Amino acid sequence: MTEVSTPVERLQVAARLRLAVTRLNRRLRAEGEIGLSPSATAALSTIGRHGPLSLGELAAMEGVKPPTMTATVAALEADGLVSRELDGRDRRVTRVTLTQRGRQRLERSKRRKTAYLAARLERLDERQLEELDHSLGLIELLLERQV
């Protein structure tokens, strides 16, 4: 591995990383397709990770306006993927949570994405797999140091 020292080299590495991550993300989205729009899939995933959430909390986490999130959640609810419950502390607030069907849909997507990556990793020899594992540690470190 060569030392990356000049700004141009850093920019080249940044450009390659951006392109690789963009392509990987696109491919994983295709592999994990669960029959929802990208925004609905993102909302479902966020509810799965952080729920139960109010519509306002969910809209803020997804970076959309509350009316947009209200429509997204209504569609997810109509598909039986989420349900709304009154908040136990504040009855004016509704919280959105995954249904069993929503949880199963997300898990199926995760399994398909992981299987896709595992199949692709079969192409690598042990040394390459170790290098990739090391590189993933560096990528995780980059993400931890967000300002």
Order of alpha helices (4+ residues) and beta strands (2+ residues): alpha-alpha-beta-alpha-alpha-beta-beta-alpha-alpha
